[in-house]
Amino acid sequence: MSRLLAAVAAIAALLAVLAGGIWLFGAVVAGSTAAAVVLVGAWFAVVGLATEAATRRRSSLRMVLRIAFVTTTVVLLGAGAYTSTHETTVNEALDTGPPASRAAPAAVDDLLAPQP
Amino acid sequence: MLRRTLVLTLMLCAAALAVLSSPAAARNVELLRGTVRPLSHSASGTAAVVSTGSGRRVLTLRSFRLDPGPRVRVWLVPRSAQGDGQLPKDRVDLGKLKGTRGNQQYTIPKSVDLRKYSSVVFWCVPFTSGLARADLRRS
């Protein structure tokens, strides 16, 4: 039972560390797409190596965490590939109106300014 | 007979005045308009800001098309913001992009000053990247 709990806790910790890295390096630290890809990739490599090192003498945990790591990586790559190729079409009714050039400039300024 | 006609006419005029002076009868006005142009993804379409008769302001995207990306948000940013590779700090989030194709619109919060926030950026959050943008000018 304690082994099972340890495995569950280790998987949860691994996922949290990976997710935290994605958020930190991909959305906060990185200033460009290339930087985000490189930093997140490097983070995954570091976490993978660290997991291997930490479980060197715990063979039961090692396989579980390997599976969790590989599954997470594959799922994330799959999700990224899906959202990067999947088209979604919407056709909402749009509000339309005549151009503001026909209205008084002051009235247009009022509508562009924050509304009460 | 004449009196009845007069009363009826007055009633009709009053009803017409009530309808015309109601907010719903106020007319929509297109305030801003611009073309969606690609940054890191292929994109096209027309973006516009319309003030509706009911007092709302909406961003409309007509004939919109954008190559897909994960977690794309629609942001209003100042015209000076780069928006192509650098995260614009000064921005108004209008929400998740509803679709990569078609006509769609987004409500603009009342507090937004559209004299300042006059560009639209389609921002991919995980890749910290602007996919497309539209610089809006007065219609």
Interface residues (C-beta under 8 A of the other chain):
Chain A: I22 G26 A27 A30 G31 S32 T33 A35 A36 V37 A79 G80 T83 S84 T85 H86 E87 T88 T89 V90 N91 E92 A93 L94 D95 T96 G97 P98 P99 A100 S101 A103 V108 D109 L111 L112 A113 P114 Q115 P116
Chain B: R27 N28 V29 E30 L31 L32 R33 S40 V50 S51 T52 G55 R56 R57 V58 T60 R62 P68 G69 P70 R71 G85 Q86 L87 K98 G99 T100 R101 G102 N103 Q104 Q105 K110 S111 V112 D113 L114 R115 C124 V125 P126 F127 T128 S129 R138 S139
